[in-house]
């Protein structure tokens, strides 16, 4: 992961992510390799994704968010309740422009 996000960039991403539905769900297996691959595919397609941490997840929501962000090379934009937002700029034709 390169430089971290500024407060202004985080606010911008939170605004964009507010209406998103969770596309990745962390269940009783936790942050598995299959889950990392799924998140990777979603990040490449959408750049900004919402991830939901289920009640049965072995790790806490902050731990799960940090681990998944590291493994996908994404920025953690927000942790709110049992969901969190991940952002990773697409290499080809990025759709989101950060302030």
C-alpha positions as CSV (number, residue, x, y, z in Angstrom):
1,X,0.0,0.0,0.0
2,X,1.3,3.5,-0.8
3,X,0.6,6.7,1.1
4,X,-2.3,6.8,3.4
5,X,-5.5,8.7,2.8
6,X,-6.1,12.3,4.0
7,X,-9.1,13.2,6.1
8,X,-10.7,14.9,3.2
9,X,-10.2,11.9,0.9
10,X,-11.7,9.6,3.6
11,X,-14.8,11.9,3.9
12,X,-15.1,11.8,0.1
13,X,-15.0,8.0,0.0
14,X,-17.4,7.7,3.0
15,X,-19.9,9.8,1.0
16,X,-19.5,7.7,-2.1
17,X,-19.7,4.5,-0.1
18,X,-22.8,5.4,2.0
19,X,-25.3,4.0,-0.5
20,X,-23.3,0.9,-1.4
21,X,-24.5,-2.6,-0.5
22,X,-21.9,-5.0,1.0
23,X,-20.4,-7.1,-1.8
24,X,-18.1,-9.2,0.4
25,X,-19.2,-11.0,3.6
26,X,-16.8,-12.3,6.2
27,X,-18.2,-15.4,7.9
28,X,-17.0,-18.1,10.2
29,X,-13.9,-18.9,8.1
30,X,-12.6,-15.3,8.6
31,X,-10.3,-13.7,6.1
32,X,-9.5,-16.7,4.0
33,X,-7.6,-16.9,0.7
34,X,-10.9,-17.3,-1.2
35,X,-12.3,-14.2,0.5
36,X,-9.1,-12.2,-0.3
37,X,-9.5,-13.3,-4.0
38,X,-13.2,-12.3,-4.0
39,X,-12.4,-8.9,-2.5
40,X,-9.6,-8.4,-5.0
41,X,-11.9,-9.0,-7.9
42,X,-14.5,-6.6,-6.5
43,X,-11.9,-3.9,-5.8
44,X,-10.7,-4.2,-9.4
45,X,-14.3,-3.9,-10.7
46,X,-15.6,-1.1,-8.4
47,X,-12.5,0.5,-6.6
48,X,-14.7,1.2,-3.5
49,X,-16.4,-1.8,-1.8
50,X,-18.3,-2.3,1.4
51,X,-17.5,-5.4,3.4
52,X,-19.7,-6.9,6.1
53,X,-18.3,-8.8,9.1
54,X,-20.7,-11.5,10.2
55,X,-21.5,-12.4,13.9
56,X,-19.7,-15.7,13.4
57,X,-16.4,-14.2,12.1
58,X,-13.4,-15.3,14.2
59,X,-11.7,-11.9,14.2
60,X,-13.0,-8.6,15.4
61,X,-14.3,-6.0,12.8
62,X,-11.2,-3.8,13.1
63,X,-8.8,-6.7,12.8
64,X,-10.6,-8.2,9.9
65,X,-10.7,-4.8,8.2
66,X,-6.9,-4.3,8.7
67,X,-6.0,-7.8,7.5
68,X,-8.1,-7.6,4.4
69,X,-6.9,-4.1,3.5
70,X,-3.3,-5.3,3.8
71,X,-3.8,-8.5,1.8
72,X,-5.6,-6.7,-1.0
73,X,-3.3,-3.7,-1.0
74,X,-6.3,-1.4,-0.4
75,X,-6.9,1.6,1.8
76,X,-9.3,1.2,4.8
77,X,-11.6,4.3,4.4
78,X,-14.0,3.6,7.3
79,X,-15.1,1.1,9.9
80,X,-18.7,1.6,10.9
81,X,-20.6,-1.0,13.0
82,X,-20.0,-4.4,11.4
83,X,-19.2,-3.0,8.0
84,X,-16.1,-1.3,6.5
85,X,-15.1,0.4,3.3
86,X,-12.1,-0.5,1.3
87,X,-10.7,1.6,-1.6
88,X,-8.1,0.7,-4.1
89,X,-7.4,2.8,-7.2
90,X,-7.8,0.8,-10.4
91,X,-4.7,0.6,-12.7
92,X,-6.7,1.0,-15.9
93,X,-9.2,3.9,-16.1
94,X,-9.8,4.7,-12.5
95,X,-13.4,5.9,-11.9
96,X,-13.0,7.6,-8.6
97,X,-11.1,10.9,-8.4
98,X,-9.9,11.8,-4.9
99,X,-9.9,15.4,-3.8
